[in-house]
Amino acid sequence: MTSQSTKPEISGTRSGYVIRFTCPICAAENTIVSKTPKDHYKETHDATCSKCRKRSRVLTPRWANNPGYSPVRSYTQVRT
């Protein structure tokens, strides 16, 4: 039986359907483009650096960490 190697976990940033991350080995900027909605909403992605070909696990932030929070301000205040 083979032992599983551990991949370094790094954090990425989400911008639309693109996830950006920096390789911890060679500091190259990389991107992951989500092709399906199922891939887009995953919290972790296994990725390969385009420069040094090292594999790592990219942790991506959720869209809504607090489901009751909305980034849009509510304009329900009554002005006098």
N, C-alpha and C positions, 0 to 999 in steps of 0.2 A: 504494500500500500504506500502511495506517495504522500508526502506531507505537503500541505498547501502553504505556499509562500505568502507572506503578508505584504500588501501593497501600502505604500505611504498614503495617508489620508490628508488631503489638502482642501482648502475651501475655495469655492469659485463664486463668481458673481453672475447673476441672471439678468439678461437684458433682452426682452422679447423672447424669441425662440433660440437665442444664442447664449451659451454658457461659456464664460471666459475663465481661464485659470493659468497660473504660472507654474512651470515645472520646478519642483524643489531641487532637482539635480543640476540643471543647466540654466535655469532662470529664463527660459524661452516662453513667450506668450503663446497660448494655444486657445483654440475655440472648439466647441462642440455645437453643431447645429442640429436641433431636434427636428426629426422628420415626421413624427406622429405625436398626437397629443398625449398618448400613453407614455412615451419617452420623456416628454417635456415635464410632466408632473412627478417624475421619480425624484427621490431625495438624494440618491447617490448615482454616480455614473462611473464606469470603468473607462479610463481614457489612456491613450498613448501619446507621449510627447512627439511632436512632429520633427524635432531636431535630434534628440538623443535616443528616442524609441523606448524610454523607460515607461513602465506602466504604473499608474497610480489611481487611487479612488478619489473622485471629486465630489465633495459634499456641497450641495446647492441649497440655498435658503428657500423656504416655502414662500408661496405667494402671500398667504395670510397666516402669520404666526398667531394672531389673535382674531378669531372669526367675528368678534363683535366690533372690531375696529375698522373704520373706513378712512382712507387717506383724504377723502373729499370732505371739506368742512360743511357742516349743516347750516343752512341759512334760515332757520326757523325763528330767529330772534325777532321780536316786535320792536320796531324803531319808533321812538316818540318824538 
